Amino acid sequence: MRDVKGALAWQAALVAGVCVAADAGIFLITGPPLDDWRVWTVFAATALADAALAGPARLSGWVALAHAVVLIVGPLLLPAGHARRNMDNAGVLIAGYRAGAWLRTGQAAVAVTALVSALVACHLIAGNVPDLRLLVLNSLTSGLLPWLVGRYTTARRGYIADVERREAEAIRRAVAEERSAIARDLHDVISHHVSAIGVHAGAARLGLAERDTPVWRSLSAVESATRAAMADLRRLLDLLHGQDADARRQPGLENLGALLDGLPARLTVEGKRRDLPGSMDIALYRVAQEALTNALRHGDGGTVEVELVYREAEVVLTVTNAVRQHGRRAGEPHHGLAGIFKRVALYGGRLSYGPDGPLWRLCAAFPVPLEAA
């Protein structure tokens, strides 16, 4: 925005400078010699009125009135035979254009009336009226025409801005409709299958004769995962539909207990709990969710230890589980670990993971902002 204002100010100054140079040059070439205070007065007044064209747009009316005054005063002060030089100068043309382009209708009408009247008066005072028709046409050309061009330019600029606004609104509506279509497709395709998985897992679990077996725990984990997936899917659908995200807030650390419900996992919390920024709270939950998924997928079926530690300047999340075999080296992240790494890096945190004897340990540390700490 500053660059645009600076460019406009520089261009206005350039226009004013060209007007000063043109009118002063014409005055020096065709006008009377600068040997009288009256000639100097007209010369200086013309230059000052032209220089005022570099001023703010809101002063365009006053600048036009200043040019009108110079047009009338010039023939009264200049020697006979030189009065006509003061008419139809570059500054008058630009003053009329600015008044038409920048002023409201009432102010613009006053400004153009003053300019046209001053042009007529200038000819009459100078006694240079060979033909009344030429006087009228000359006044309209030098006063009214630049004003009309300014009005047209402003109206066209407003029309283009309105067209662009309508196009942007149409694009926003099209995007919203497409998002709604995607949301409907997701609901129809994914939610049906996820719900079916949860129902079948629950039926299979209830059909088992023995409880608290590895198979029973696995089926319970599937049920819990499908419930969490459906909740996340509903939140995403709400976002795609443009609904208020606060009404269905994304899960955070306070939902860790629900995430571990029914799973072979144990949560330990150390330190004084504190409120974290909403986005960091969600990121920690997602890291725990992904790490827990990896632990259940690659673990040996034993208990997964989830530890959340609140320290003075950071929050540390550690997930530890026994693994069947170390199929990966610590420096070879798969997609899940790559997603965790991006979340941690976004907050300038630290991430470490890899085998620790018979265990696999993932540790993510998020720095806590000073205001939260």
FENNOR-V456560 format. One record per backbone hydrogen bond with DSSP energy under -0.5 kcal/mol. NH is the residue of the N-H (numbers start at 1). CO is the residue of the C=O. If there is no record, write none. Layout:
nh: <NH NH>
co: <CO CO>
This chain:
nh: <5 6 7 8 9 10 11 12 13 14 15 16 17 18 19 20 21 22 23 24 25 26 27 28 29 30 31 31 35 40 41 42 43 44 45 46 47 48 49 50 51 52 53 54 55 59 60 63 64 65 66 67 68 69 70 71 72 73 74 75 76 77 77 78 82 85 86 87 93 94 95 96 97 98 99 100 101 102 103 108 109 110 111 112 113 114 115 116 117 118 119 120 121 122 123 124 125 126 127 127 128 135 136 137 138 139 140 141 142 143 144 145 147 148 149 150 151 152 153 154 155 156 157 158 159 160 161 162 163 164 165 166 167 168 169 170 171 172 173 174 175 176 177 178 179 180 181 182 183 184 185 186 187 188 189 190 191 192 193 194 195 196 197 198 199 200 201 202 203 204 205 206 207 208 217 218 219 220 221 222 223 224 225 226 227 228 229 230 231 232 233 234 235 236 237 238 239 240 241 242 243 247 248 249 255 256 259 260 261 263 265 266 268 270 273 281 282 283 284 285 286 287 288 289 290 291 292 293 294 295 296 297 298 299 300 304 305 305 306 306 307 307 308 309 309 310 310 311 311 315 316 317 318 319 320 321 323 324 327 332 333 338 339 340 341 342 343 344 345 346 347 347 348 349 350 352 354 356 359 360 361 362 363 364 365 366 367 368 373>
co: <1 2 3 4 5 6 7 8 9 10 11 12 13 14 15 16 17 18 19 20 21 22 23 24 25 26 26 27 33 36 37 38 39 40 41 42 43 44 45 46 47 48 50 51 52 56 57 59 60 61 62 63 64 65 66 67 68 69 70 71 72 73 74 74 79 82 83 84 89 90 91 92 93 94 95 96 97 98 99 104 105 106 107 108 109 110 111 112 113 114 115 116 117 118 119 120 121 122 123 124 123 131 132 133 134 135 136 137 138 139 139 140 143 144 145 146 147 148 149 150 151 152 153 154 155 156 157 158 159 160 161 162 163 164 165 166 167 168 169 170 171 172 173 174 175 176 177 178 179 180 181 182 183 184 185 186 186 187 189 190 191 192 193 194 195 196 197 198 199 200 201 202 203 205 213 214 215 216 217 218 219 220 221 222 223 224 225 226 227 228 229 230 231 232 233 234 235 236 237 239 238 244 244 246 252 253 255 256 257 260 263 304 306 308 271 277 278 279 280 281 282 283 284 285 286 287 288 289 290 291 292 293 294 295 322 264 303 320 266 304 305 318 268 307 316 270 308 309 314 366 309 364 307 362 305 360 358 298 325 329 331 334 335 336 337 338 339 340 341 342 343 344 345 344 365 363 361 359 356 321 354 319 352 317 350 315 365 313 369>
